[in-house]
Amino acid sequence: MTIGHMNDLESIEMNHPEVKEALMKVAISPKNGWEGHVMRIMEVGPGGFTPKHNHPWPHINYVIEGNGSLLLDGKEQTIKSGSYAFVPPGELHQFKNTGDKTLKFICIVPKEGHQ
């Protein structure tokens, strides 16, 4: 059993030339007994973004707090606290923070999608 708080997790800076102001925190993974999947908490600072990319695995997202946009299916769509999204495998996508506070969202991927 694992119980914790996102504020206590290690922040891992996303080092990529197409990333700005983005951190990742690993909450649940195979190390905690969830074989095959990883639940991460992403934090994107004001004006920040994740890389525009695609990959062969899907992921599920839930916005905890903040405001932003998600490029998906060729369209940039507004996301905010309470929004959720399913990103299919192979789909080009990118998260951006469009607000003045940190955009925080859960990102669940299969373990092969976690670097």
Backbone hydrogen bonds in HBPLUS format (Angstrom, degrees):
<---DONOR---> <-ACCEPTOR-->    atom                        ^
c    i                          cat <-CA-CA->   ^        H-A-AA   ^      H-
h    n   atom  resd res      DA  || num        DHA   H-A  angle D-A-AA Bond
n    s   type  num  typ     dist DA aas  dist angle  dist       angle   num
A0008-ASP N   A0005-HIS O   2.93 MM   3  5.56 159.3  1.98 120.3 126.9     1
A0009-LEU N   A0006-MET O   3.32 MM   3  5.41 166.0  2.35 105.8 110.0     2
A0012-ILE N   A0024-MET O   2.77 MM  12  5.06 160.6  1.81 150.1 156.5     3
A0024-MET N   A0012-ILE O   2.86 MM  12  5.06 151.3  1.94 135.7 145.3     4
A0014-MET N   A0022-ALA O   3.09 MM   8  5.77 170.7  2.10 155.0 152.2     5
A0019-VAL N   A0016-HIS O   3.13 MM   3  5.36 148.0  2.23 126.6 122.1     6
A0020-LYS N   A0049-PHE O   3.04 MM  29  5.26 168.8  2.05 147.8 150.2     7
A0049-PHE N   A0020-LYS O   2.87 MM  29  5.26 143.9  2.01 134.0 143.5     8
A0045-GLY N   A0021-GLU O   2.76 MM  24  5.11 161.4  1.80 154.5 159.3     9
A0023-LEU N   A0043-GLU O   2.79 MM  20  5.08 157.4  1.84 148.8 156.7    10
A0043-GLU N   A0023-LEU O   2.92 MM  20  5.08 162.9  1.95 142.7 144.8    11
A0025-LYS N   A0041-ILE O   2.83 MM  16  5.03 140.0  1.99 137.7 150.4    12
A0041-ILE N   A0025-LYS O   2.72 MM  16  5.03 158.6  1.77 149.0 156.6    13
A0027-ALA N   A0039-MET O   2.88 MM  12  5.63 157.7  1.93 156.7 163.9    14
A0028-ILE N   A0039-MET O   3.29 MM  11  5.04 158.4  2.34 131.5 137.9    15
A0039-MET N   A0028-ILE O   2.74 MM  11  5.04 164.9  1.76 150.5 155.7    16
A0032-ASN N   A0029-SER O   2.82 MM   3  5.38 149.9  1.91 116.8 125.6    17
A0034-TRP N   A0029-SER O   3.19 MM   5  5.36 157.5  2.24 131.8 125.1    18
A0033-GLY N   A0030-PRO O   3.02 MM   3  4.82 158.2  2.07  99.4 106.1    19
A0037-HIS N   A0034-TRP O   3.48 MM   3  6.10 172.6  2.49 130.3 132.1    20
A0111-LYS N   A0036-GLY O   2.90 MM  75  5.18 151.9  1.98 112.7 116.2    21
A0038-VAL N   A0109-VAL O   2.80 MM  71  5.45 150.5  1.89 162.7 169.7    22
A0109-VAL N   A0038-VAL O   3.00 MM  71  5.45 157.5  2.05 153.1 158.2    23
A0040-ARG N   A0107-CYS O   2.86 MM  67  5.11 166.0  1.88 141.5 146.1    24
A0107-CYS N   A0040-ARG O   2.80 MM  67  5.11 159.0  1.85 146.0 149.3    25
A0042-MET N   A0105-PHE O   2.77 MM  63  5.32 168.5  1.78 166.6 163.7    26
A0105-PHE N   A0042-MET O   2.98 MM  63  5.32 155.5  2.04 143.9 151.6    27
A0044-VAL N   A0103-LEU O   2.84 MM  59  5.09 163.7  1.87 149.5 155.0    28
A0103-LEU N   A0044-VAL O   2.88 MM  59  5.09 169.9  1.89 153.8 151.0    29
A0048-GLY N   A0045-GLY O   2.79 MM   3  5.13 152.0  1.86 141.4 141.9    30
A0097-ASN N   A0048-GLY O   2.97 MM  49  5.49 168.0  1.98 153.6 152.7    31
A0050-THR N   A0095-PHE O   2.93 MM  45  5.42 156.5  1.99 154.5 160.0    32
A0053-HIS N   A0093-HIS O   3.06 MM  40  5.67 161.1  2.10 155.1 155.4    33
A0093-HIS N   A0053-HIS O   2.91 MM  40  5.67 154.4  1.97 150.0 156.0    34
A0090-GLY N   A0055-HIS O   2.65 MM  35  5.06 160.4  1.68 163.1 156.0    35
A0059-HIS N   A0087-VAL O   3.01 MM  28  5.26 148.3  2.11 140.1 149.2    36
A0087-VAL N   A0059-HIS O   2.83 MM  28  5.26 174.7  1.83 168.0 168.6    37
A0060-ILE N   A0108-ILE O   3.04 MM  48  5.14 154.0  2.11 140.2 147.8    38
A0108-ILE N   A0060-ILE O   2.83 MM  48  5.14 164.6  1.85 152.7 158.1    39
A0061-ASN N   A0085-ALA O   2.84 MM  24  5.11 162.2  1.87 158.4 159.8    40
A0085-ALA N   A0061-ASN O   2.95 MM  24  5.11 152.9  2.02 135.7 138.5    41
A0062-TYR N   A0106-ILE O   3.07 MM  44  5.05 145.4  2.19 129.6 136.9    42
A0106-ILE N   A0062-TYR O   2.74 MM  44  5.05 159.1  1.78 152.9 152.3    43
A0063-VAL N   A0083-SER O   2.81 MM  20  5.32 169.6  1.83 157.9 161.2    44
A0082-GLY N   A0063-VAL O   2.98 MM  19  5.45 177.9  1.98 143.3 142.7    45
A0064-ILE N   A0104-LYS O   2.76 MM  40  5.41 146.6  1.87 137.7 148.4    46
A0065-GLU N   A0104-LYS O   3.23 MM  39  5.28 160.6  2.27 135.8 139.9    47
A0104-LYS N   A0065-GLU O   2.85 MM  39  5.28 168.0  1.86 150.8 154.2    48
A0098-THR N   A0067-ASN O   3.17 MM  31  5.81 148.8  2.28 115.7 124.2    49
A0068-GLY N   A0079-ILE O   2.91 MM  11  5.18 158.6  1.95 153.8 149.0    50
A0079-ILE N   A0068-GLY O   2.88 MM  11  5.18 167.3  1.90 130.6 130.0    51
A0069-SER N   A0096-LYS O   2.91 MM  27  5.22 148.4  2.01 138.0 144.9    52
A0096-LYS N   A0069-SER O   2.93 MM  27  5.22 155.3  1.99 151.1 153.8    53
A0070-LEU N   A0077-GLN O   2.79 MM   7  5.25 151.8  1.87 147.3 156.7    54
A0077-GLN N   A0070-LEU O   2.93 MM   7  5.25 169.2  1.94 131.6 134.0    55
A0071-LEU N   A0094-GLN O   2.82 MM  23  5.05 165.2  1.84 153.0 156.3    56
A0094-GLN N   A0071-LEU O   3.26 MM  23  5.05 136.8  2.46 126.0 131.8    57
A0072-LEU N   A0075-LYS O   2.88 MM   3  5.47 164.0  1.91 150.8 151.5    58
A0075-LYS N   A0072-LEU O   3.06 MM   3  5.47 167.4  2.08 115.3 119.0    59
A0083-SER N   A0080-LYS O   2.78 MM   3  5.50 161.7  1.81 154.9 155.9    60
A0091-GLU N   A0088-PRO O   3.32 MM   3  5.74 163.1  2.35 132.8 132.7    61
A0113-GLY N   A0110-PRO O   2.75 MM   3  5.44 157.4  1.80 126.2 134.0    62
A0114-HIS N   A0111-LYS O   3.15 MM   3  5.35 166.7  2.17 110.0 113.3    63
